[in-house]
Amino acid sequence: MRFLAGVAASICAVNLFIGRTFAWLSLAIVAVCFTVVVQRYLFSISYLWMQDLYVWLNGAMFTAVAGFALLRNDHVRVDIFYRPASVRTKALTDLIGVFLFLLPFTWVVYQYSMPFVARAWSYREGSANVGGMPGLFILKTFIIAFAGLIALQGLAMAIRSILVLSGNEQLVPKSIQYNSDQTLSDLPKGAV
């Protein structure tokens, strides 16, 4: 079980590093977009490659940080039943969800995008716009990275569930431990 906990911790560390690194692209996106607007409206000049650049940076950032968002539990979830559930119920729900929905979804994304990405690499695809950015094939590769990072984080979630359901909750890495959300009934009177 300690080995599984180590695997989960390693996966979380990878997604944490990638997420924190690629999150800085948001600053670059704002800087490039601001520059494009200033050039267009103050100096009446425009570079198509710069317009491609901020869109591509946006795509790279959002696909690369998807695993990080799953690690932080930042994805949209309707949790009417999940939030007040016990830790064991959450673990069972996550385990079923990972194997029934998440991993098949990432497999489908990988299977359908692999020929698309391979074709882009085969002729070093660039922007469809004349004067646009070269290297669109690199951006398309982020689709594969997206599927891989989400699948890895799903595996870490499954390991967390296995650890909890087997009574080894103390081995769950801190970065993915279930947090104890207090419901209104748990708060002392007068706290609301």
C-alpha positions as CSV (number, residue, x, y, z in Angstrom):
1,M,0.0,0.0,0.0
2,R,2.9,2.3,0.6
3,F,4.0,1.8,-3.0
4,L,0.6,2.8,-4.2
5,A,0.7,5.9,-2.0
6,G,4.2,6.7,-3.5
7,V,2.8,6.4,-7.0
8,A,-0.1,8.7,-6.2
9,A,2.3,11.2,-4.6
10,S,4.6,11.1,-7.6
11,I,1.7,11.7,-10.0
12,C,0.4,14.6,-7.9
13,A,3.9,16.1,-7.8
14,V,4.1,15.9,-11.6
15,N,0.7,17.6,-12.1
16,L,1.5,20.2,-9.4
17,F,4.8,21.1,-11.2
18,I,3.2,21.2,-14.6
19,G,0.2,23.1,-13.4
20,R,2.2,25.8,-11.5
21,T,4.6,26.2,-14.5
22,F,1.9,26.5,-17.2
23,A,-0.3,28.7,-15.1
24,W,2.4,31.4,-15.7
25,L,1.3,31.4,-19.4
26,S,-1.8,33.4,-18.3
27,L,0.5,36.3,-17.7
28,A,2.1,35.9,-21.1
29,I,-1.3,35.7,-22.7
30,V,-2.4,39.0,-21.2
31,A,0.9,40.7,-22.2
32,V,0.7,39.5,-25.8
33,C,-3.0,40.4,-26.1
34,F,-2.3,43.8,-24.6
35,T,0.5,44.3,-27.1
36,V,-1.6,43.3,-30.1
37,V,-4.4,45.8,-29.0
38,V,-1.9,48.6,-28.5
39,Q,-0.2,48.0,-31.8
40,R,-3.5,47.8,-33.7
41,Y,-5.3,50.8,-32.2
42,L,-2.4,53.2,-31.4
43,F,0.1,52.4,-34.2
44,S,-2.2,50.8,-36.8
45,I,0.0,47.8,-37.3
46,S,-0.8,44.2,-36.8
47,Y,1.3,41.0,-36.8
48,L,-0.7,37.9,-37.5
49,W,1.8,35.7,-35.7
50,M,1.1,37.6,-32.5
51,Q,-2.6,37.1,-32.8
52,D,-1.9,33.4,-33.3
53,L,0.5,33.4,-30.3
54,Y,-2.0,34.4,-27.6
55,V,-4.6,32.0,-28.8
56,W,-2.1,29.2,-29.0
57,L,-0.7,30.1,-25.5
58,N,-4.3,29.9,-24.2
59,G,-4.8,26.5,-25.7
60,A,-1.5,25.2,-24.4
61,M,-2.2,26.5,-20.9
62,F,-5.6,25.1,-20.6
63,T,-4.7,21.6,-21.8
64,A,-1.6,21.4,-19.7
65,V,-3.2,22.5,-16.4
66,A,-6.2,20.1,-16.7
67,G,-4.6,17.5,-14.5
68,F,-3.6,20.2,-12.0
69,A,-7.2,21.3,-11.9
70,L,-8.3,17.8,-11.2
71,L,-5.7,17.5,-8.5
72,R,-7.0,20.6,-6.8
73,N,-10.6,19.5,-7.4
74,D,-11.3,22.7,-9.4
75,H,-13.4,21.0,-12.1
76,V,-17.1,21.8,-12.2
77,R,-19.1,19.3,-10.2
78,V,-22.7,19.0,-9.2
79,D,-22.1,17.9,-5.6
80,I,-25.5,17.8,-3.9
81,F,-24.8,14.3,-2.8
82,Y,-21.0,14.2,-2.9
83,R,-20.1,17.0,-0.5
84,P,-22.1,15.8,2.5
85,A,-21.2,12.2,1.9
86,S,-18.8,10.2,4.2
87,V,-15.2,9.8,3.1
88,R,-15.8,6.1,2.3
89,T,-18.8,7.1,0.1
90,K,-16.7,9.7,-1.7
91,A,-13.9,7.2,-2.2
92,L,-16.3,4.6,-3.7
93,T,-17.9,7.3,-5.9
94,D,-14.5,8.5,-7.1
95,L,-13.3,4.9,-7.8
96,I,-16.4,4.1,-9.9
97,G,-16.3,7.5,-11.7
98,V,-12.6,7.2,-12.6
99,F,-13.0,3.7,-14.1
100,L,-16.4,4.2,-15.6
101,F,-16.1,7.7,-17.0
102,L,-12.7,9.4,-16.6
103,L,-10.3,6.8,-18.0
104,P,-12.6,5.8,-20.9
105,F,-12.9,9.5,-21.8
106,T,-9.2,10.0,-21.8
107,W,-8.7,6.8,-23.9
108,V,-11.2,8.1,-26.5
109,V,-9.5,11.5,-26.6
110,Y,-6.1,9.8,-27.1
111,Q,-7.4,7.4,-29.7
112,Y,-9.2,10.0,-31.8
113,S,-6.5,12.7,-31.5
114,M,-3.4,10.5,-32.1
115,P,-3.9,10.3,-36.0
116,F,-4.7,14.0,-36.0
117,V,-1.5,14.9,-34.1
118,A,0.6,12.4,-36.1
119,R,-0.6,14.0,-39.4
120,A,0.3,17.5,-38.1
121,W,3.8,16.3,-37.1
122,S,4.3,14.5,-40.5
123,Y,4.2,17.8,-42.4
124,R,5.2,20.2,-39.6
125,E,1.9,21.9,-39.7
126,G,1.9,25.7,-39.2
127,S,-0.8,28.3,-39.0
128,A,-3.5,28.3,-41.7
129,N,-3.1,32.1,-41.8
130,V,-0.4,33.6,-44.1
131,G,2.2,35.2,-41.9
132,G,1.0,33.2,-38.9
133,M,2.9,31.2,-36.3
134,P,4.8,28.1,-37.3
135,G,4.6,25.0,-35.1
136,L,0.9,24.3,-34.8
137,F,1.9,20.6,-34.6
138,I,3.5,21.3,-31.2
139,L,0.2,22.9,-30.0
140,K,-1.8,19.9,-31.2
141,T,0.5,17.6,-29.2
142,F,-0.9,19.2,-26.1
143,I,-4.2,17.3,-26.8
144,I,-2.2,14.1,-26.1
145,A,-0.6,15.7,-23.0
146,F,-4.1,16.7,-21.8
147,A,-5.4,13.1,-22.0
148,G,-2.2,11.7,-20.4
149,L,-2.2,14.2,-17.5
150,I,-5.9,13.8,-16.8
151,A,-5.6,9.9,-16.9
152,L,-2.6,10.0,-14.6
153,Q,-4.4,12.2,-12.1
154,G,-7.4,9.9,-12.4
155,L,-5.1,7.0,-11.5
156,A,-4.0,8.9,-8.4
157,M,-7.6,9.4,-7.5
158,A,-8.3,5.7,-7.9
159,I,-5.3,4.9,-5.7
160,R,-6.6,7.4,-3.1
161,S,-10.0,5.6,-3.2
162,I,-8.3,2.2,-2.8
163,L,-6.3,3.4,0.2
164,V,-9.3,4.9,1.9
165,L,-11.5,1.8,1.2
166,S,-8.8,-0.6,2.5
167,G,-8.5,1.3,5.8
168,N,-5.2,3.0,4.9
169,E,-6.4,6.6,4.8
170,Q,-3.3,7.8,6.6
171,L,-1.2,6.8,3.6
172,V,-3.1,9.1,1.2
173,P,-0.8,11.9,0.0
174,K,-1.6,15.3,1.6
175,S,-2.2,16.9,-1.8
176,I,-5.2,14.6,-2.5
177,Q,-6.7,13.9,0.9
178,Y,-10.4,14.4,1.2
179,N,-11.0,17.6,3.0
180,S,-13.7,17.6,5.6
181,D,-16.2,20.1,4.4
182,Q,-18.4,21.2,7.3
183,T,-22.1,21.1,6.6
184,L,-24.5,23.5,8.2
185,S,-25.5,20.9,10.8
186,D,-21.9,20.4,11.8
187,L,-21.4,24.1,12.7
188,P,-22.0,25.3,16.3
189,K,-25.3,27.2,16.8
190,G,-24.9,30.9,16.1
191,A,-22.0,30.4,13.7
192,V,-24.1,30.9,10.5
